[in-house]
Amino acid sequence: MNSPQAARVRWLLLCIFFLALSAVLIYTHNPAPDAPAHPSAFLTGPYLNSVGPDQAAIVWLSTSSDLPTTVTIENESWSAQFAPMVKPIPYVRAFLYLVQADGLAPYTSYDYSIRSGHKQLSGNFRTLSSSGEQTFTFALYGDHRSSPDDHRKIADAIAAEKTLFVLSSGDYVTDGRIFEQWLRQFFNPAAELLLNTPLWPARGNHENLGPLYRALFELPGNELYYSFDCGPATFIILDSNLKNADHQAQLHWLKNHLTELRLRRPRAWLFVIVHEPMFNIGGNRSHWGHDDVLPLLQEARVDFVLTGHSHLYERILPIRSPNGSVIQHIVSGGGGAPLYSAKTSPLLASGTGISVHHYCLFTVAPDSVAVLVKQPDGQIIDNFTVARSDSVNVVFENHPDKPSVPLPPISQQQALHYQFLPR
């Protein structure tokens, strides 16, 4: 005869069994955290990555991995169809669809259409230029996180500019480990822009070193630091989050790449894009890379360092390097995140930062780079040109009602002094 104690044990084991079975059923029949509740052929996208002179990556996200899908890329004289690769996104019930198109013509406009399941979406892009004489315009903005409405206004304004591509200096979402935030804070507000304009991203600190940044973008190299050419310019994207051995590997790559670039493209404009500024007054007062990265940029005669991280706009005075070259540093963190208070400083070209949501337009020609900084309503908040003169850059302040005025550079010693003055 069974004892009361044995009966209680059997009853507890039975309860544990049914609780475990319920948990399995709940997990099986409901989405995992961050997953969409209903199937969708286009969870977000399409968006454009790694568009070069002869190639393009078209990317979109779906909740299904097996939808019949055809992608057509064409223009008036050429047409081809592509089948996408499908990749799972880590820890999320969603999949990345990727078309990598090769054999395209430089600086040529292409239409593309995607038919997936019962839905069809279309876009357009232009490949990058392979000619060192081709003038083009690109946009820069960063720190998009937290406010989708503000981000949407800026992204729509950039889309209306119809630039060749857009650079982002990072911080796409509040917490880069949360998939839903990528949809709500970045991809969906920028949908119209990303549909027709290739994006070249840098990683910010809010991406939190998680796997989603690398899973959602298709980029060259190891995807954290890489480079691409366009017309008379080369763009180098760095990662200010890397530490220890990873940072040393980035330094090794950067030194070798800059040496190769100056041999291969001695007159190219060199742009470096990284999240944390090397010179910055308002907000975080960042000074990343002074000891090890900045000397490499000076030696290679880099022309521009474009950054974000502090949520405002700052143009640093042009800084003369020890070898006589001049670097123009820009902080552009007004892409939608809560704004920081601007500070005054003799380090800043206007004497003070500007605390507004904004984006930057760069028109790159063989011997000059013209820069307009605009609010989403079209108001211009900065206007200057960097021109080559006897292989040394000269910065000109542009004014609508009077001639442009050259802005003398300051020495590195002055810049460091101003950077660390008490606020």
VEXDREN-2710 file (C-alpha; in Angstrom, 1 decimal):
% VEXDREN-2710
k/r/px/py/pz
1/MET/0.0/0.0/0.0
2/ASN/1.4/3.4/-1.0
3/SER/2.2/5.8/1.8
4/PRO/0.8/9.3/1.9
5/GLN/4.4/10.7/1.5
6/ALA/4.9/8.6/-1.7
7/ALA/1.6/9.9/-3.1
8/ARG/2.7/13.5/-2.5
9/VAL/6.0/12.9/-4.3
10/ARG/4.1/11.5/-7.3
11/TRP/1.8/14.4/-7.3
12/LEU/4.7/16.9/-7.2
13/LEU/6.5/15.1/-10.1
14/LEU/3.3/15.2/-12.1
15/CYS/2.9/18.9/-11.5
16/ILE/6.5/19.5/-12.6
17/PHE/5.9/17.5/-15.8
18/PHE/2.8/19.4/-16.8
19/LEU/4.5/22.8/-16.0
20/ALA/7.5/21.8/-18.2
21/LEU/5.1/20.6/-21.0
22/SER/3.3/24.0/-20.8
23/ALA/6.5/25.9/-21.1
24/VAL/7.5/23.9/-24.2
25/LEU/4.1/24.5/-25.8
26/ILE/4.2/28.3/-25.1
27/TYR/7.8/28.6/-26.5
28/THR/6.8/26.6/-29.6
29/HIS/3.6/28.5/-30.5
30/ASN/4.7/32.0/-29.6
31/PRO/7.4/34.2/-31.0
32/ALA/10.6/34.5/-29.1
33/PRO/11.3/37.9/-27.5
34/ASP/11.8/40.7/-30.1
35/ALA/10.3/38.6/-32.8
36/PRO/7.3/39.9/-34.9
37/ALA/4.0/38.4/-34.1
38/HIS/2.8/37.8/-37.7
39/PRO/4.7/36.5/-40.8
40/SER/5.9/39.2/-43.2
41/ALA/7.7/39.0/-46.5
42/PHE/9.3/42.4/-45.8
43/LEU/9.8/42.9/-42.1
44/THR/11.9/45.9/-43.1
45/GLY/13.8/47.0/-46.2
46/PRO/14.9/46.7/-48.8
47/TYR/18.1/48.7/-48.1
48/LEU/21.3/49.1/-49.9
49/ASN/24.8/48.2/-48.7
50/SER/28.3/47.9/-50.2
51/VAL/27.4/49.6/-53.5
52/GLY/30.6/50.1/-55.5
53/PRO/31.5/50.9/-59.1
54/ASP/30.6/47.4/-60.3
55/GLN/28.6/45.8/-57.5
56/ALA/25.7/46.2/-55.1
57/ALA/24.2/44.4/-52.1
58/ILE/20.4/44.6/-51.7
59/VAL/19.2/43.5/-48.3
60/TRP/15.8/43.0/-46.6
61/LEU/14.4/41.2/-43.5
62/SER/11.6/38.7/-43.4
63/THR/10.0/36.4/-40.9
64/SER/10.0/33.5/-43.4
65/SER/13.1/31.7/-44.7
66/ASP/11.5/30.0/-47.7
67/LEU/9.5/32.5/-49.7
68/PRO/9.7/32.2/-53.5
69/THR/11.7/35.3/-54.4
70/THR/13.1/36.9/-57.5
71/VAL/15.1/40.1/-57.8
72/THR/15.5/42.0/-61.1
73/ILE/18.1/44.7/-61.6
74/GLU/18.0/46.7/-64.8
75/ASN/18.4/49.9/-66.8
76/GLU/17.7/50.9/-70.4
77/SER/20.5/48.7/-71.8
78/TRP/20.8/45.8/-69.3
79/SER/18.7/43.5/-67.2
80/ALA/19.5/40.5/-64.9
81/GLN/17.6/38.4/-62.4
82/PHE/19.1/37.2/-59.1
83/ALA/18.1/34.7/-56.4
84/PRO/18.8/35.8/-52.9
85/MET/20.8/34.1/-50.2
86/VAL/19.0/33.7/-46.9
87/LYS/20.7/34.0/-43.5
88/PRO/19.2/33.5/-40.0
89/ILE/19.5/36.5/-37.7
90/PRO/21.0/35.5/-34.3
91/TYR/18.6/35.0/-31.4
92/VAL/15.6/36.4/-33.4
93/ARG/12.9/34.6/-35.5
94/ALA/13.7/36.6/-38.6
95/PHE/15.9/36.1/-41.7
96/LEU/18.1/38.4/-43.8
97/TYR/17.6/38.1/-47.6
98/LEU/20.7/39.2/-49.5
99/VAL/21.3/39.7/-53.2
100/GLN/24.9/40.4/-54.2
101/ALA/25.0/41.8/-57.8
102/ASP/28.2/42.0/-59.7
103/GLY/29.1/43.1/-63.2
104/LEU/27.5/46.5/-62.9
105/ALA/28.8/49.6/-64.8
106/PRO/30.4/52.5/-62.8
107/TYR/28.4/55.6/-62.0
108/THR/25.3/54.2/-63.6
109/SER/21.7/54.3/-62.5
110/TYR/19.8/51.0/-61.9
111/ASP/16.2/50.1/-61.0
112/TYR/15.6/47.0/-59.0
113/SER/12.4/45.2/-58.0
114/ILE/11.9/42.4/-55.5
115/ARG/9.0/39.9/-55.8
116/SER/8.8/37.8/-52.6
117/GLY/5.7/35.8/-51.9
118/HIS/2.7/37.9/-52.9
119/LYS/4.5/41.3/-52.4
120/GLN/6.6/43.4/-54.6
121/LEU/8.8/46.4/-53.8
122/SER/11.0/48.5/-56.0
123/GLY/13.9/51.0/-55.7
124/ASN/16.7/52.7/-57.5
125/PHE/20.4/53.3/-56.9
126/ARG/23.5/54.6/-58.7
127/THR/26.8/52.8/-58.6
128/LEU/29.9/54.6/-57.4
129/SER/32.3/56.3/-59.7
130/SER/35.7/54.8/-60.6
131/SER/36.9/58.1/-62.2
132/GLY/39.2/60.4/-60.2
133/GLU/37.6/63.3/-62.0
134/GLN/34.0/62.6/-61.2
135/THR/32.3/65.1/-58.8
136/PHE/29.6/63.6/-56.5
137/THR/27.7/64.4/-53.3
138/PHE/27.2/62.3/-50.2
139/ALA/25.5/62.9/-46.9
140/LEU/26.6/62.3/-43.3
141/TYR/24.5/62.0/-40.2
142/GLY/24.7/60.0/-36.9
143/ASP/23.2/59.2/-33.5
144/HIS/19.7/58.3/-34.8
145/ARG/18.5/56.5/-31.7
146/SER/15.7/57.1/-29.3
147/SER/13.3/59.4/-31.3
148/PRO/11.9/57.7/-34.5
149/ASP/9.9/60.9/-35.4
150/ASP/13.0/63.1/-35.4
151/HIS/15.0/60.5/-37.2
152/ARG/12.4/60.2/-39.9
153/LYS/12.4/64.0/-40.6
154/ILE/16.1/64.0/-41.1
155/ALA/16.2/60.8/-43.2
156/ASP/13.4/62.1/-45.4
157/ALA/15.2/65.4/-45.9
158/ILE/18.4/63.5/-46.9
159/ALA/16.3/61.3/-49.3
160/ALA/15.1/64.5/-51.0
161/GLU/18.7/65.5/-51.6
162/LYS/19.3/62.4/-53.8
163/THR/22.9/62.0/-52.7
164/LEU/25.0/59.2/-54.2
165/PHE/25.3/57.5/-50.8
166/VAL/25.0/58.3/-47.0
167/LEU/27.5/57.7/-44.2
168/SER/26.4/57.1/-40.6
169/SER/28.7/57.7/-37.7
170/GLY/26.8/55.2/-35.5
171/ASP/24.4/54.8/-32.6
172/TYR/21.4/53.5/-34.6
173/VAL/19.4/52.4/-31.6
174/THR/19.2/52.8/-27.9
175/ASP/20.3/49.2/-27.2
176/GLY/21.8/47.4/-30.2
177/ARG/21.1/44.0/-28.6
178/ILE/17.3/44.5/-29.0
179/PHE/16.1/43.6/-32.5
180/GLU/12.8/45.5/-32.2
181/GLN/14.6/48.8/-31.7
182/TRP/16.5/48.3/-35.0
183/LEU/13.1/48.3/-36.7
184/ARG/11.4/51.1/-34.8
185/GLN/14.3/53.5/-34.3
186/PHE/16.4/53.0/-37.4
187/PHE/15.2/51.0/-40.4
188/ASN/11.6/52.0/-40.5
189/PRO/12.1/55.8/-40.0
190/ALA/14.8/55.7/-42.7
191/ALA/12.9/53.4/-45.1
192/GLU/12.6/55.9/-48.0
193/LEU/16.2/56.9/-47.7
194/LEU/17.6/53.4/-47.5
195/LEU/15.4/52.2/-50.4
196/ASN/17.3/54.3/-52.9
197/THR/20.5/55.4/-51.2
198/PRO/23.4/53.1/-50.3
199/LEU/24.4/53.2/-46.6
200/TRP/27.9/52.9/-45.3
201/PRO/27.8/52.6/-41.5
202/ALA/30.3/52.9/-38.6
203/ARG/29.5/51.1/-35.3
204/GLY/28.6/53.2/-32.3
205/ASN/28.8/52.5/-28.6
206/HIS/25.0/51.9/-28.3
207/GLU/25.3/48.9/-30.6
208/ASN/26.7/47.3/-27.4
209/LEU/29.2/45.0/-29.1
210/GLY/26.3/42.6/-29.8
211/PRO/25.9/40.4/-32.9
212/LEU/23.0/42.3/-34.6
213/TYR/25.1/45.1/-36.1
214/ARG/27.2/42.7/-38.1
215/ALA/24.2/40.5/-38.8
216/LEU/22.1/43.3/-40.3
217/PHE/24.7/45.0/-42.5
218/GLU/26.6/43.5/-45.4
219/LEU/30.0/45.3/-45.5
220/PRO/33.5/44.7/-46.8
221/GLY/36.4/43.2/-44.8
222/ASN/35.5/42.3/-41.2
223/GLU/32.7/44.8/-41.3
224/LEU/33.9/46.8/-38.2
225/TYR/36.7/48.6/-40.1
226/TYR/36.9/48.8/-43.8
227/SER/37.4/51.1/-46.8
228/PHE/35.9/52.0/-50.2
229/ASP/36.8/54.4/-53.1
230/CYS/34.5/56.7/-55.0
231/GLY/35.6/59.2/-57.6
232/PRO/38.5/61.4/-56.3
233/ALA/38.0/60.2/-52.6
234/THR/38.6/57.2/-50.4
235/PHE/36.5/56.6/-47.2
236/ILE/37.9/54.7/-44.2
237/ILE/35.5/53.5/-41.6
238/LEU/37.0/52.7/-38.1
239/ASP/35.5/51.3/-34.9
240/SER/36.1/53.3/-31.7
241/ASN/34.7/50.5/-29.5
242/LEU/37.6/48.0/-30.1
243/LYS/40.0/47.3/-27.2
244/ASN/43.3/45.6/-26.6
245/ALA/44.2/43.0/-29.3
246/ASP/41.2/44.0/-31.5
247/HIS/42.2/47.6/-31.4
248/GLN/45.8/46.7/-32.2
249/ALA/44.6/44.7/-35.2
250/GLN/42.7/47.7/-36.4
251/LEU/45.8/49.9/-36.0
252/HIS/47.9/47.4/-38.0
253/TRP/45.3/47.3/-40.8
254/LEU/45.0/51.1/-40.8
255/LYS/48.7/51.7/-41.0
256/ASN/49.1/49.3/-43.9
257/HIS/46.0/50.5/-45.7
258/LEU/47.0/54.2/-45.5
259/THR/50.5/53.4/-46.8
260/GLU/48.9/51.5/-49.8
261/LEU/46.4/54.3/-50.4
262/ARG/49.0/57.0/-50.6
263/LEU/50.9/55.0/-53.1
264/ARG/47.9/54.0/-55.2
265/ARG/45.9/57.3/-54.9
266/PRO/48.4/60.1/-54.0
267/ARG/45.9/63.0/-54.7
268/ALA/42.7/61.4/-53.4
269/TRP/40.7/63.1/-50.6
270/LEU/40.9/60.9/-47.5
271/PHE/37.9/60.8/-45.2
272/VAL/37.9/58.9/-41.9
273/ILE/34.6/58.0/-40.3
274/VAL/34.4/56.9/-36.7
275/HIS/31.9/57.2/-33.9
276/GLU/33.9/58.9/-31.2
277/PRO/35.5/62.3/-32.0
278/MET/39.2/63.1/-31.6
279/PHE/38.3/66.7/-30.8
280/ASN/35.0/67.7/-29.2
281/ILE/33.8/70.3/-26.7
282/GLY/30.0/69.9/-26.1
283/GLY/28.5/66.7/-24.8
284/ASN/31.0/63.9/-24.2
285/ARG/34.1/66.0/-24.8
286/SER/35.6/63.0/-26.5
287/HIS/39.3/62.7/-27.5
288/TRP/39.5/59.2/-28.9
289/GLY/42.6/58.0/-30.7
290/HIS/45.1/60.8/-29.9
291/ASP/47.9/58.5/-28.9
292/ASP/47.8/55.9/-31.6
293/VAL/45.3/56.7/-34.4
294/LEU/45.8/60.4/-34.9
295/PRO/49.5/60.2/-35.7
296/LEU/48.7/57.7/-38.5
297/LEU/46.1/60.0/-40.0
298/GLN/48.6/62.9/-39.8
299/GLU/51.4/61.0/-41.5
300/ALA/49.1/59.9/-44.3
301/ARG/47.8/63.5/-44.7
302/VAL/44.1/62.6/-44.1
303/ASP/41.8/65.4/-45.0
304/PHE/38.6/64.9/-42.9
305/VAL/37.7/63.1/-39.7
306/LEU/33.9/62.7/-39.5
307/THR/32.4/61.6/-36.2
308/GLY/29.2/61.6/-34.0
309/HIS/28.7/60.5/-30.4
310/SER/28.0/64.0/-29.0
311/HIS/24.5/65.0/-30.0
312/LEU/25.1/68.4/-31.7
313/TYR/27.1/69.9/-34.5
314/GLU/30.7/71.1/-34.1
315/ARG/33.2/72.1/-36.8
316/ILE/36.7/72.2/-35.2
317/LEU/39.1/74.8/-36.5
318/PRO/41.4/73.3/-39.2
319/ILE/44.4/71.7/-37.4
320/ARG/47.8/71.8/-38.9
321/SER/49.7/68.5/-38.4
322/PRO/53.4/68.4/-37.6
323/ASN/54.1/67.5/-41.2
324/GLY/52.2/70.6/-42.4
325/SER/49.1/68.9/-43.6
326/VAL/45.7/70.1/-42.5
327/ILE/42.9/68.0/-41.0
328/GLN/39.2/69.1/-40.8
329/HIS/37.4/67.5/-37.9
330/ILE/33.6/67.5/-37.8
331/VAL/31.2/66.3/-35.0
332/SER/27.8/65.5/-36.4
333/GLY/25.6/63.7/-33.9
334/GLY/22.2/65.3/-34.7
335/GLY/20.5/62.4/-36.3
336/GLY/17.5/62.1/-33.9
337/ALA/19.0/61.4/-30.5
338/PRO/18.2/63.8/-27.6
339/LEU/20.3/66.9/-28.1
340/TYR/23.2/68.0/-25.9
341/SER/23.9/71.6/-24.8
342/ALA/26.3/73.4/-27.0
343/LYS/29.4/74.9/-25.5
344/THR/31.7/77.8/-26.5
345/SER/35.4/77.3/-27.1
346/PRO/38.2/78.8/-29.1
347/LEU/38.6/75.3/-30.7
348/LEU/35.4/75.7/-32.7
349/ALA/35.2/77.4/-36.0
350/SER/32.1/79.4/-35.1
351/GLY/33.2/79.8/-31.5
352/THR/30.3/77.6/-30.3
353/GLY/28.6/74.3/-31.2
354/ILE/25.1/74.2/-32.5
355/SER/22.5/72.1/-30.7
356/VAL/20.1/71.1/-33.5
357/HIS/19.1/68.0/-35.4
358/HIS/20.9/68.2/-38.7
359/TYR/22.7/66.5/-41.6
360/CYS/25.8/67.3/-43.6
361/LEU/26.2/67.4/-47.4
362/PHE/29.6/67.0/-49.0
363/THR/30.2/67.8/-52.7
364/VAL/33.5/66.2/-53.6
365/ALA/35.4/67.5/-56.7
366/PRO/39.1/66.7/-57.6
367/ASP/40.4/70.0/-56.0
368/SER/37.7/71.0/-53.5
369/VAL/35.1/69.7/-51.0
370/ALA/32.1/71.9/-50.4
371/VAL/30.2/71.3/-47.2
372/LEU/26.6/72.4/-46.4
373/VAL/25.1/71.6/-43.0
374/LYS/21.3/71.7/-42.9
375/GLN/18.4/71.3/-40.5
376/PRO/15.6/69.0/-41.8
377/ASP/13.5/72.1/-42.7
378/GLY/16.2/73.2/-45.1
379/GLN/17.8/75.9/-43.0
380/ILE/21.6/76.1/-43.5
381/ILE/23.6/76.2/-40.3
382/ASP/27.1/76.0/-41.8
383/ASN/28.7/76.5/-45.2
384/PHE/32.4/76.1/-45.9
385/THR/34.8/74.7/-48.6
386/VAL/38.1/72.9/-48.2
387/ALA/40.3/73.5/-51.3
388/ARG/43.7/72.2/-52.3
389/SER/46.5/74.8/-52.7
390/ASP/50.0/73.6/-53.4
391/SER/49.1/70.3/-51.8
392/VAL/48.0/72.0/-48.6
393/ASN/44.3/72.3/-47.7
394/VAL/42.8/75.7/-47.2
395/VAL/39.4/76.1/-45.5
396/PHE/37.2/78.9/-46.7
397/GLU/34.1/80.3/-44.9
398/ASN/31.3/80.7/-47.4
399/HIS/28.9/83.7/-47.1
400/PRO/25.9/84.2/-49.3
401/ASP/26.4/88.0/-49.5
402/LYS/30.2/88.4/-49.6
403/PRO/33.4/86.7/-50.9
404/SER/34.6/83.5/-49.2
405/VAL/37.1/84.1/-46.4
406/PRO/40.1/81.8/-45.7
407/LEU/40.2/80.4/-42.1
408/PRO/43.8/80.0/-40.9
409/PRO/44.6/76.6/-39.3
410/ILE/45.8/76.2/-35.7
411/SER/48.7/74.1/-34.6
412/GLN/48.2/70.7/-32.9
413/GLN/49.6/72.2/-29.7
414/GLN/46.9/74.9/-29.7
415/ALA/44.2/72.3/-30.5
416/LEU/45.2/70.1/-27.6
417/HIS/45.3/73.2/-25.3
418/TYR/41.8/74.2/-26.3
419/GLN/40.5/70.7/-26.1
420/PHE/41.4/70.4/-22.4
421/LEU/40.6/73.9/-21.2
422/PRO/38.2/73.8/-18.2
423/ARG/34.6/74.3/-19.2
END
